[in-house]
Structure formats: C-alpha cells, structure tokens
Amino acid sequence: MKELFGSFLSATGNTQKIAAACNFEFQLGTPIFPSVELPEEESGFSWLWKKSFEGATKRYKPLTREVTARLQYELNIINDLGFTEYFLIVKDIVDYCHKKHIPCVGRGSAADSLVSYVLEITQVDPIRHNLYFERFLNPERTDPPDIDLDLCWKSRDEVIDYVYKKYGKKRTAMICTFNTFQSRSAIRDVAKTYGLPEDEIGKITKHLPHRPIEEIEEAINTLPELRELRHNLTLYEEILRIAARISDFPRHLSIHPGGIIIAPDKITHHAPLEMAGKGIVIAQYDMYSIEKLGLVKMDLLGVRSLSVITDCIRAVTNDAVKHEGRSFSGKGVPDFFFKNSTTLSPLDLRTIPENDPAVTAFIRSGLTLGCFQLESPAMRGLLKKMLIENIEDVIAAVALIRPGASGSGGGMKEVYIKRRAGLVQSDYLHPALKPALEDTFGVIIYQEQVLQIAHHVAGLSYAKGDSLRRAMSKSRKKKEFLSVHQDFVKGAIKNGIKEIEAEKLWQYLAQFTGYGFNKAHAATYGTIAYQTAFLKYYFPIEYMCAVLNNHGGFYSKAAYIEEARRMKIGVLPPDVNYSEKNFTCENGAIRTGLSLIFELTERTVEVILKKRETGVFTDLFNFINLTHAGEKELEHLIKAGAFGSIHPSAPQLMLLKKLFFKNKKKADITRYVAGKIFLEPFNTYQKILNELEMLDFSATDHPLFLFEGHISWKDIVASDQLENHLNERIQVCGWLVTSRRVRTRTHSYMKFLTLEDRFGLCEVVLFPAVYEQDGHVVRTHGPYIITGVIQSRLPGEANIIAEKVELVRIEKNEIERLLITKNNYN
C-alpha cells in the first residue's frame, strides 16, 4: 500500500488507525427488547399482571382457582425469562386492531398460552382444549417467544404503519428473505437469456414438478405433459445445464411476508438496512440471523379469510332486520348481528354458537368450498370420511390433513378414520398411553400429546416433555436426543413400567413425534374454519359475495361463481347502472363489480360511480359524454354485458360505438348513419365466450354449456350421484378446476384431478399407468370425459379411479355455427 499510495503517506497511516479502531463483536443469544410506555408507578411486570387478570375476569365467569394458578405460573415464567415487554408490545398491536375493528387472531403455539388468551391475543381457550404453556414458552430454554398475528389482508399495511409510527422508523424494520433460484425459476431465467418467448417458456415450466434441478431432466423424460418437448430436447440441454449450475443461488432480496422487528435504539446499531418498495425499510438479515441477534420479531400476516368473515358479517348487519325471526342452533340471532357494522369488533365472532347440528351436518357433507381450511379436495374428502360431529372433530381434521399425518407418519390419518368409524378397534401400545390418546383413538395427532405422554408415562415435567419433543423432531441433535432418552426410560421405570416396555414406548414416540401437529394452531384455525362454515350455511349470499371480493382460497374465482350458482344464488353480469366496484348482494343474487372487467381502468370505474350519483345512464352516448371512457374500454364494457340496463343488444351497441369513433365522436351523425339497423342480441354461446374473455368467468351459465351438443349426457353420471354407483365403471364429465401431481414410493408419478360439473366437484385419480397413457391430454380446462371405477374404502368416500381420459373438442367451423345460432337460452 505504501508503494501504491506513495504520494499520500498519511492515507496509509490513517487506514491503519481506522482498522485498529474497528473492534465489533456480535452479542448473540441475548434477547434485545425495546422499552414500552407504561403508566406511572407501574413496572412492565406489574402492568402485564394487571392486564392479564383484568382479561381473565372477562374470559372466565367465574374465575376459578385453576385459571388463577395457571395464570400466575405463566406470568412468573414470562417475567423470569425476561419476556414481559414482548407480550406488552404484542398486546398493544392487538389493542390497536380491536380499536380500529381490524380482524386479528394470534395463531400457532401462542394459543398454548393462557396469558395470550386473556390478553385477547389468541382466541382459543387453552384450558378447554388441553393446551400446555410449555409448548409455547419452555422455562428450561432461553428461546424467545414467537407470536404470529393473522390480520385482515386489507388492513395489514395500516397495522404495519402503526408499528412504524409507534416505535419510530429509526427503530423498526421489516425482515428480508433471500429468494433463491429453484428449478423452474432457474430454467425460466436462463431460457429468457436465450431469447425464448415467454409463452413458450411457460408451456414448459408450468408442467415441471417442484423437484431439485438434478431431477428435472428425469421428469422431462417421464412426464406425459412434456412428451412433445422430448422430441426437441437438444434445444434445452444447454439451458438445463446452466440452470443446474445456478440452482439454489440467491436470486434477489425480498420482503418477508410478515416479519417485523423493533429495536431498543437505532436499528442501524444492530442490522444493516435498505429501502424497499413503498418506502419500507428492511433489514438485510433474514429471520434466522435476526433470531440469533435477539431482536424482537413478530409476524404480521395478511389472511384473506378473516376479511371474508368480517365482510360477510358487515353485510348481514347492514340488513339485520330480515334475520330477526331466524333461529341459530336452536337459539336466537347472536347479538353481534345487530351491531352497527362500523363498530363491529372481531371479538364479537366469539358469539357464533358452536356445534350447531345443522352446521356440523353441512361440514360433514363436504359442501365447504370457500370455507377457510376446509375446501381442498383432500380436506372435503376427509370431512366426509370422518363423519364429524362437533368442532373438536374439525380441529382434528385440520391436523390430520397435514402431510405428516397422512404420509410419512405411518398413515395416521387412515388409522384414525377407521378407528373413529368403528371399523377398527382403538389400540394402545401400553395402558399408560390411554389418558393422552383416548380422545384421538390411540393415535398421536398433536404435539401437545407428546408432552402429556412424557408426563403420564415417565413423570417428566411438561417443560421436560417439550424438550423431549424437540429432541425427537426432524432436527434432532444426538447429544440432546440421548439425554432425553435416558430421562424418559428412567422415569417410566420409576413409574412401574418394565424397561423393555419403556424402550418400546420410546420407539413409538420417536416414530410419530416428528409428524405431530401443534394442537394450538389446529384449534385456532379449526375454530375459524367452523365460523366460516356457519356463515356460509346461514348467510350464503353475503358469504359467497365476501369470498369473491377477497379472492382468497384454494380455487379460482370461476370455481366460486359456479359454487354460488349451485347454491341457487343468481349471478348477474356487471352493469354500469347497478354495479359497484366489487361484487355486491342484489335482491338474492350477486352482482358482478365493474373492476372485474378486463382492462377497465380504475379511473373510469371511479368516474362511473361518481357520475351515477346524480342519476342513471340513459343511453350509450349519455354514458360516453359523462365518463369520457375510451373506445377499448367501451368495447370491453359492452362485451361484458355492462350495458344490459341501457340496451338489450350488445351487437347493436358495438355498431354504434364503432360508428361514433369513426365519425369524429358525433352522436347525431352516428344515429343517422345507423338508421333503423337492428342487430340481434348475442346468443348464449357468444355471451359465455365474451364473459370468459372479459371476466375470466361466465355470469350467464356454466362453460359446459358450450359443449352441450358434443357430450352424450345420458351416459354421464353427475358428480352428486357418484355414491350411488360405488364400485361401478362409469363416465363423468367436467371442467378442470385444479390438479395435483405426486411421486409414488416407486418414484413414478401419478395425478389427482378435481373436475366440476353443474352439480358439484368430483375427484379423479390417475395412477401411474393411466397417467403415462393419458396425462398429456390434460393441458387445458377441458372439459374432460373420464372413464373409471368409483372407489369407496370408507364411508363418505367416492373417488374415480380413472381408466381413460378424453378431451372434448369443438372444431372451428362448429364454433362459428354455434355463434350464429339463434338464442336458445331461457
């Protein structure tokens, strides 16, 4: 350096001084909590104590010794571990949400805590559901608590903004996450650099499995959907080679979906920062590094189903009079239905009555499309097979549907279902397991049951039981594993169990512990799931409208439109005189909103709504003069059927629109040129095609209407009649709603299809041989005709084991003939 900077000798000296002054060491493993505002003469612990007991007196009437003792126990542990401030911060955020009527529910293991429950952070009673505080906060460990809050997705940014303002932008930041190149994204990006067009790349990547890059070439050589690609594989060999080299490399930095951190002082003292979109400051450390630093972290996650619930309730309360004479669960209407919609609190949802027989039967039927956590094909099938009877069964279903219970955990789901149905007797490896497993028919479903077993069998504390659970999980450490093994066996022997039996019990636990699900989380989501089913059953129009407006869920918007139609709810097209921005309830039907129309700008939507305040639009020219909508926007409005209240014929309006812009926007000249020409309205076929193009769904009828003349319906079994044809070979026909591909134990592929007809959904299984034979056919929405046998191994199950898959096709000349056919739709 002296030679390089010979003319600046002082620079090299200064460099050495700076280097000597730099001596920074991370203080890892010690929680760093910010200070919180407290009333005078209150410490953090005294204030948390007061708020907790204040909440307990509201939650429990009367306040029992059991509740008081557990509350004191939890508060003392929280204080001893130094986490008082953390709970006060979370409580403050929750209070803000309640004040602003923003749905907010704590989820995950936080619901194991009674303190969380009485502070109204969580909504599940841990005493009622047998939840253990040690699963959330283990007094034998120093890990900081991690409370995740689910929020209404529309208001999440508002809550985050509150946190920034409350604690200061200099102390607050979002957590980053490192996005890496996965197999599909690596192939996509490399293909772009080779100049391949986006649509061609998409045809390939959308059919690739989510597998490691080294297995992609095998998939290309195996998957039926990529059969055509194999003939041109040389084009992609170089792309695959380069993609393999960059796989798992960091691609870019992005914002964690909900992680936010608060520091006690300037956050720059603890983490490097950068500015992201919307002016949000993010830390350049990911969640794992943040945890090691000890900074307070919490997840504020936007959940659409909470918005669905709130929007539905508000729609009901706005028209509460019509519900006054109704009976819910044999009781009157819950009080909150008559609260002013603007003051409705998410806490009011607790008054939804549990275990309503009608709602339980509704869930048991599997008619839960649009219901939180209950709508996937696998879950709807599970609900039918379980023959659920109460909300506890819904909670069990939420846990059982997870991959661990149904797959690697030894098929716990199937064992549970058979035992619950009485097909197989419940069995316990040892009588000592019965107290912990009796409610779940001898099957370990929940992580909390491991704590129970450790306590009842080996006499271990619940804290030690949680340490056992952690040590036996997939991330087990050998030293810790051996230690808890010894403690368990010694404790079991001390309790009178023979050593050989104690070892068997240990092996039994080791087999299932890694696959158990957190019951606190299942109870939280199961309760919300039940609430959504209650609302769908009693308020179908308001509920389905809320589902459509919050575009969340397992399926596309089109699937929820068809579900509404099956529920006898009318679906109305958009209309410039009646539609709002989004879907709305209108005289027992759902009206499509203007914002759903393809390429209709937000400005034009706002202008339409504003101008309509002074009166309805009377004709096309009146609409143009008032809104100044563009030619393309007018065309899309017409094709979507949005001028139905103005003129009965969309083709006539298309003609007037074209003449208007061709004749320098002169309405009088346009009327003169058009003369007495009258064009017939679009027929049903054209209406459906237009709506699919403009709205991505059809308001007029199911898309299957387009194929009515090309399907021999007398040979087709409707989806709601499958259980009447068990073990028979039948044919079904439907529109493809979703599909799922899985790998078998023999490393071949199979596929599950969900098809939809006018009567409902049905599940089709393509085992490897049929998938290899016909899988290449399944590339569009269809429709498809499936030939197969109805399988039913358990009550409520009716899956189609496919033998043949056929795509229903219409030739171009036939489509042209249908479009000029006179309207035959009633």
N, C-alpha and C positions, 0 to 999 in steps of 0.2 A: 504493500500500500504506500510505503514511503517513496518508493521509486515512481509509482503511478501518480501520486499527488505531491511530487517533489516541490512544486511551486506553492503548495498550501500545507506547510508543515503543521500549522496549528489545527488543521482539519483532522489529521490523523490522531493527534493528542486528544481532541475533543471527542472523537469517536470512542476512544478507549475509556474516557471518563463516563460517557453515556452507558457504555456496556457494563461498567463497574457498578453504576447506579441502579441498573435493572436487576432486581432480585425478587421475583414474584413466585409464590407457591400457592397452588390451589388448596383451600381448606375443604377437603372432601368429606362427605358423610355427616356433616353437622347441619341440621335444618336452619335456614335463614328466614325468619319471619318478619314481616313488616309490622309496625305498630298500628294499633287501631284506636279510633276515637272512643273514649269511654266517658260516662257521666262522672261528675266529681265524686271523690271519695270511693270510687269503685276500682278494683283491680280486674284484670281480664278474667280471672277465675271466678271472682265473686259475681261478676256480671253474667258470665256464662251459666253459673249455678242458678241465679235468679231467673234468667230467661228460660232455662230448661224446666224448672219446677213450675213456672208460670204456664208453659206449654203443656206440661203433664196434667195439670188440673183441667185443661180444656179437652185433652185427648181421652183421659180416663176418668170416668164418673161412676163410682167413687175411685179415689186414688188409693190403690191397695199397697200393702206392705211389699209385695213382690215387685211392684213398679218402683216404689221409693228406694228399695235396697239396690235394685239393678241400676237405677239412675245414679245413685251415689257412687257405686262401684265404677261405672263408666267414667263419670266426671273426674274421679280421683286418678284414674289411669291416664286420661287425657291431660290432666294437669301435670302428673309426674313425668310424662314423656315430653312435655313442653309444647303441646299442640293446641292450647286454648285459643290463641289468636287465629289459627287456621279456621276453627269452627265459627268464630265470630265473623270472619270475613265472608265465609260461605253463607252464613245466616243473613248478613247484610245484603248480599246479592239476591237471595231468595225473597227477602222482605221487599226489596225494590220491585221484583217481578210481581209479587202479590199486590203491591200498591198500584202498579200500572196494569193490573189484570192480564199479565202475561203468563200463559201456562208454563209451569216449571216443576219438574219432578227429578229428585235425586235417584240415580239408578246404581246398579252394581252392588258391591259389597257394602256400600254406605248404608243400605237398608238393613244390614245386620245390627245397626246401632240404634239403641233406644234414644240416645241424645239427638241423633239426626231426626228421628221420628217426632219427638216432642218439639223440636225447633222448626218443624214443618219443612225440613229439607227433603225428607223422604215421605212417602205416603203409605207405606206398608208397616203394619204393626208387628214388630219383631217377636213379641211375646206370643201373640196368637199363632204366628207361623213357625215358631220354634227356631228362631234365628239367633246366632251366637255372635256377640260383640267381638270375640277374639278372631273370628274370620275376617273382620274388618280392620281391627287395630290390636295387634298381638303385643301384650305387655312384655313379652320376652324378647321382642325385637325392637329395633330403633327405626324401622322403615316409617317414613311419614305417611299419614293417611292420604287417600286419593279419592276425592268426591267428584263424581261426574254429574253435571246437571243437564238434563234434556229440556230444551226450550222450544217454544213455538218458533218455527223456522223464519217466519216473517219478522219476528221481533228480536232475533238473535243479535243483529248488528246494534240495535238500540241498547241491549244489555251490555255488550262489549264496550260500547261508547260510554256507558255509565261507569264501568270499572276504570276506564282510562281517566275519566274526569274525577272520579272519587279519589283515586290513589295517585293521580298525576301521570302525565305522559312520560316524564323522566324516570318513573319507577315501574312502568308497565309495558309489557310487550307480548306479542303472540309468539308461540313456539314454531320453529321451522320444521320441515320434514324434507328429507333428501329423496327425491324421485329418481329411481334408477331405471336403466334400460332393461325391460323384461323382454321375453322372446318376441312378442308381437310388436311392441313398440320399436325394438331394435330393427326388426325386418322392415317395418314401415318407414322408419327414418332413412335407413340405408337405401331402400328402393327409391325414395324421393330423390336422393342424390344422384341416382342413375337416370333420373328423368322420367320414371314411370308415372303415368297419370293416377290421380287419387282414386278414381273409381276402380281401376284395375288392381291397385294395391288392396283396396277394401274387399274385393271379391276373394282375395286370398286370406288376408289376416282375420276376417270375421269368422272363418271356419277353422282357424287354428286353435288347438287346445291351449289352456293355460298351463303349459308344461315347460320345464327347463329347455333352453335353446338346443342343448345337445340331443334332445328327444324330438325336436321339430321335424328333422329330416325323416325320422321313422314315421311320424304322424302323416307327413305328406305321402309317404309310400303306403299308408294304411287307410287313412280316412276316405270314405266314399265320396264326400263332397269335393275332395281335391283330386279326383280321378283325372279330370281334364288337365290339371296342372302337371301331372306326371309325364304327359306327352311332350311338354316343353320345359322340362326340369333344368336343362342346360342354361336357360335364361336366368335362373335363380340361384344356381350353385355358388356364384361369386357373392351374391347378396347374402346368402346364408352363411358363407364363410366369414364375411366381415361382421355380420350380426353376431355371430358366435364370439368374436373377439371383444366386442363392446358390451356384451350381455353382463348385467349386474353393475356396470359402471354408473356413477352418478350422472344423471341427465340434466337436472336443474333443481334449484331450491324452490320450495313452495311453502305455503302456509298450512300448518297443521289444522285439521278440520275444526278443532275447538280449543286446543291447548293455549292457556294464557298464564303468564307468570307475573308476580308482583314482588318487587324487591323492597328492602327496608330503606334504601337510599337510592342514589342514582344507579340505574340498572347497568350503565356502562362500566361500573366498578366490578361487575360480575360476569357480563357476557358481551360479545361483540354484536352489533346491531346492523340492520339495513332496512331501507324503506321499501315496502311492497306496494301493491296496488291499493287504491282508495286511501292512500296516505297512512296505511297501517305500518307500524314499526314492528319488525320481527327480530327475534334473537337468532343468531347464526348457529346456535347449538340446538340439537334435536332433543326430544323428550328424555332420552336416556342420559345424556350429558347433563341436562337440567336437574334431573333427579339426583345425580351424583354430587352436583354443586349444593344441593339442599334448598334451592329456591322453591317458594310456594308455587305449586302448579295445580291448576284445576281445568277440567274440560267443560266448555260451554257449547253444547252440541245442538244444532237445529234439527228438530224432529217434526216431520210433517203431520204425523197422526195426532199430535197434541193440538195442532191448528185445526185439523178436521173436527175433533171433538168440540173445540171452542166455537168454531164457525157454525156447527150444527146446533149447539145449544142456543147460541145467539139468534139464529133464525127461528128456533122454536119459541123463545121468549118474546120475540117481536110479534108473534101471533099466538100468544098463550091462551087466549080465550077459547079457541077451538078445542083445547085439550082439557078443559075444566072437568068434564064429565067422565074422563077416561080413568081406568084402573090400571095400576102398575104393580105387578107382583102381589095382587090382592089388596094393595094399599092405594091411597090417593096419589095424586101427582106430586112428585118430590118438590119441596119448597122452591128450589132454585129456578124452576121453570117459570116462575112468576116474578123473578127479579129483573130489574131494568138491565137490558143487555150491556149497557156501558159500565155497569158496576159489578158484572158477573165475575166472580173470583174462581180461579182454577180449583181452589179448595172446596168449592161447592159441589164438585163432582163426587165427593165422598158420599153424598146423599143418594147416589144411584143405588137402588136396592140390589143386594147380592142374591144369587141363587134363585132368581125368578124362574119358575119352571118353564115358562114359555120361551125365555131367552136361552135357557140351558138346552131345551129341545132344538131350538134354532141353531145353536152352535153344533150340537150333535149331528144335525143334518148335513153339515159341511157347507151350508149356504153363506159362507163367511168371506166371500170376495169383497175386498175393500176394508176388511177389519184388520186392525193392527196385529201383526204376528200370526194371524190365523188364516191367511189367504193363499199361501203357496200350495201347489198341488200335493206335496208330501204332507203338509200340515192338515189340509182338508181331509185327506185320506186318513190321517192319524186320528182326527177328531171323530170320524165315523166309526173307526175300528175300536176306539177306546170306550165308546158309548158313555160319554161324560155325563156326570150327574150334578156337578157343582163347580164353583170357581177354583177349588183346590185341584180339580182334575185339569182345568185349563192351565193352571200353573205347572202341573206335571208335564203337560203336553209341550209347553214352551221349553222345558229342559230336555225332554225326550227327543225332540226333533233335531237337536244338535248332532253334528257328525259323530262325536264320541259315543253317544248312547246308541246310535243306530248302526255304527260301523265298527270301529276298532275296539270298542269296549265290550266285545263279545256278544253283540246283538242284544243289548239290554232292552231296547225298545220292543222287540218282538217278544222277549220273555215276559216283560211287564204286561203287554197287551193280552197275551194268552192267560196269564195268571189272573189278571183283572176280570177277564171274561169268564173265568171259571173253567177254562179248557185244560189248564194245568194247575195243579195244587201248589200253593206257595211253599217254598222250601228255604230252610235256614241252615247254613253250614254248622252253626252252633246255636243253642238256645240263647246265649248271651247277646246274639245279634238282633233278636226279636224286638226289643224296645226301640231300637233305632230304625229298623227296617219294616216294621209291621205296616205302616201307612203306605209303603210303596211295594208291598207284596214280596218282601225279601230281596228286592233289587236296590243296589246303590244308585241313586239318581243324582243326589245333591252332595256338594262338597261338605255342607254342614253335617251330613250324616257320618262322615269320617270322624269329625270331632266327637259326635255322640258315641260312636263305637269305641274310640280311644278312651273315652271317659268311662263307659259302662263295662267294657271288657277288661281294660288294663288299668283302670283307676287313674288315668292321666288327667291333668287339668285340661280345660278347653284350650288354653294357650299352648300347652304341650301338644294337644291334638292337632292344632293348626300347624305347628312346626312339623308334625308328622306328615300332614297333608302336603305341605310344601316340599318336604324332603322326598316324598314319593312321586312327585309330579314329574313331568317330562324333563324338566330342567334340574333333575336331582343331582346333588353333589355326593360323592361316595362317602366322605367322612361324616357328613350330616346324616346320610341315609343309614349308615351302620350304627350311629349313636341312637337314633330314634328306634331302630330295630331292636336294639338291646333293651331300651326302656319299655317298649311295648311288650316284649316277651316276658321280661321280669315282672311287669305289672300284672299281666294276665295270669302268670303262675301264682303270684301273691293272692290273686282273687279266686284261686282254687281251680284254675284251668291247667290241664296237663301240658307239658312242654311241647309234645308233638302236635297237640290241638292248637296251641298258641302259634306255632310256626305255620300251621295250615291257615289260621285266621290272618296272619301277617301276609301270606302269599295271596289270599283272597283280596285283602285290601290293596295290595300292590297292583293287582290285576285291574282294578276298577278306579282307583283314586285319580289317576291322570285324566279320566274321562268324565268324572262327575261334574255337574254344573252348579254354579253359585245359586243357591235357592233364593237368596235375597233379590238377585237380579230377575230370576224367573217369576218371583212373586210380584215384583214391580211391574214387569211387562205383562204378566198374566192378568193382573188387575186392570191395566189399561186396555188390554185386549177384550176383556169381558165388558168394559164400559162401551167400547166401540160397537160390540155386538148388540148390546142393549139399545143403543141409539139407532143402529141400522134397523133393528126389529120394530121398534115403536115409532120411529120418525124416518121412514125410508126415503122420502123425497128430500127432506132437509139434509139427511146424512149423505146420500149419493151426490147431491149438489156440492157439499163440502169436500167430498173425496175428489171430485172432478176439478174443483178450484185449487186444490192443494197439490195436484199432480204428483202425489206420492203413492207408493205401493209397489206391489210385485209386478203388476201388469201395465200395459199401455192404456192411454185414455180411451181408446176404442173399446177395449175389453170392459171398462166400467160403463160405457154408454150401453153396451149390449146387456150388461147385468141390470141396469136401470130398466131397460125395455122388458126384460124377463120378469121384473118385479111389477109389471103393469104400470110403470111410470112413463108417461109420454115424453118424447124427446123432440123439442122444437128447434127449427133452424134459427140462425141469427136473423134479426130483423132491426132495421135502422130506427123503427118507431117503438120497439119494445125491449130490445136487448140492452143490458148494461155492459160494463167492460168484461165481466166474467160470467160464469153460469149463474142463473138465478132460478128460484122457485116461482112458478107462474100457474095458478089455477090447477094444481095437481099434476103439473108437468115440470120439466126442467128446460129452461130456455138457454140456448147457446149464446155465449157472450161474443161481442164484436172483436175482442182481442184475439180470438181463436182463428180469425180469418187470415190466411196466408198473405204476408207482405202488406197488411193494412197497418199503417204507421200509428204509433201511439198518439201523435199529434192529431191525426184525423179522428181517431176514436174519441179523444177528449173534446174535439170540436163538435162532433155529432151529439155527444151527451149534453154539451153546453147549449147548443142551438135548440135542442129538443125541449129545453125547459120552458120555452115560450110557445110551444105548440108542435104538433106532429108535422112531419114532412108530407107534402101533398102529392108531389109527383117527382120524376127524375130531375127535371130542370130546377125545381124549387130546392131540391137537395144539393145539386151542384152549386147553385148560387150562394147557398148559405154555408156550405162546408169547404168549397174550393178543392174537393177531392180530385186527385189525379186520374188520368184515363185508366191506368193499370189498376188503381185501387177500385175504381168503379166497376171494372170488369170482374175483379175478384169478389166484390160485394154481390154483384148480380149472379155470378156462378154459384156462390154460396147460398143463394136464395134469400138474401137480406132485404130485398125489396118486395117481399111477398105481400106486405100490407099496403103497398102502393099500386102494384100492377100484377095481374095474375100470370103474365107470360114473360119469363126471363129472356127467351129469344127476341121478343119484341123490344125489350129494354136494351139488349145488346145492339140491335139495329139502330135504335135512337142514339145510343152512346156513340156509336161509330160515326153516324151522320153528323152529330153535334160537333165532334172534334174535327171532322173533315170540312165542315162549313164554318170555320173560324168561331166556334162556340156561340153560334146564333140559334137560339131556341126556336124562333119563328120560322126561320128557313128550314130547320130540321123537321118541324111539324109539317111544313108544306111539302118537302121532298118525300117524307114518309107516307104522306097521303092517307089513304084508307087501308094500307097494308096491315094485315094482322097475322102474326106468326103464332102457331100453336105452342102452348107451354111444353117444356121438356117432358119427355116421358120418364117413368121411374128409373129406367136404366141410366139415362143421362144424368138425372138428378143425383143418383148414388155415385156415379163416376165423378161428377163435379164436386160433390161434398168430400169424397175421399181425397181429391186433389187439393181442395181449398181448406179443409178442416182436419184432415188425417183420420176422419171417421165419418160415418154416414148417419145423419139425423133422420133420413127418410125411411130406411129399412136396413136390415142386416145385409152385408155384402154378399151373402149366399144367394140373395135374390137374383143377382146377375147370372147365376148358373142354374136357375130353376129348371130350364128346359134341357139341361145337359146331365142331369142326375136322375137316376131311376129311384125315386124316393120310396117306392113301395118295397124295395129290397133293403132299405136303410133303417137301422134301429136308432131311435132318438137317444140322446145322451142320458135323459132322465128315466129311460126304460131298461138300462143295462142290467140292473139287478134282477130283472125278470127273465134273463137269458143266461144265467150262470152256467159255465162250462159248455156253452154252445158256441158254434162257429157262426159269426155274424159279420155284417158290414156296418161301419159308421162313416159319416162324412162330416167334415168340419173345417173351419178356418184355423190355421195355426196361430196360437196365441203366444206360446213360449216353448222352448225346448232346453234340454239339459243333457250333456254328454258326460259319461263317466267311464272310468277304466276299471275293468274287472280284475279279479285276482290272477287271471292268466295273462294279464297285460294286453288283452284285446279291448276294443271299445264297444259300448252299447249306447243307446239313446232313449230318452224319455220325451214324449211329445204331449203337449196339452192342446187339445182341439176344442173348438167352440162351435156349437150349432145354435139354433134358435132357442133350445130348451135348457142349455147349460154347458158345462165343461166336462170333458172326459179325458182320462189319462191313458196313453198308449205306450207300451214298452216294446222297443226294438232290440231284441237280443242280438249278440254279435253276428250270427249268420244272416239274419234278416237285415241288419244294419249294413253289412257289407254288400248285400244284394240290392237293396233299395235306398240306402241312405243318401245317395247322390241326387235323388229326386227331391228331397226336402230342402229346398233352397229359397222358397218364397212363402208368402202367407197361404198359398194354396188356391182353392180348397183341395183337400186330400180325401180319398176314399181308402179306408183301412179295412182289410180283411183279416180277421183274427178270432181268437177264442177268449171268452170272458173268464178271467181267473178270479177266484174268491177263496182265499185261505182263512180269512177271519170275517166275522160279522161286519157288514158295512163296507167291505172291500169289493170293488168291481173294476179291475184293470183289464185292458185289452192287450193280450199278448199277440203282437202283430205277426202275420204270415206274409202279407203283401201290402205295399204302399203304392198308390196310384195318384198322380196329379191330374185334376180335372182341367182340361184345356178348352179354350174357345178360339177358333180361327178368326183371323182379322175380318174376313168377309161376313162372318156370322155376327161379329160385334157391330159392324156397320148396319146390318139388317135390323138388329135389336134397337139401335139408336133411332131409327126412323119408324119403328113400330108405334102405333097409336097407344096412348097411355092406357094401361090396363090395371092401374093400381087403385085400390079403393082405400 
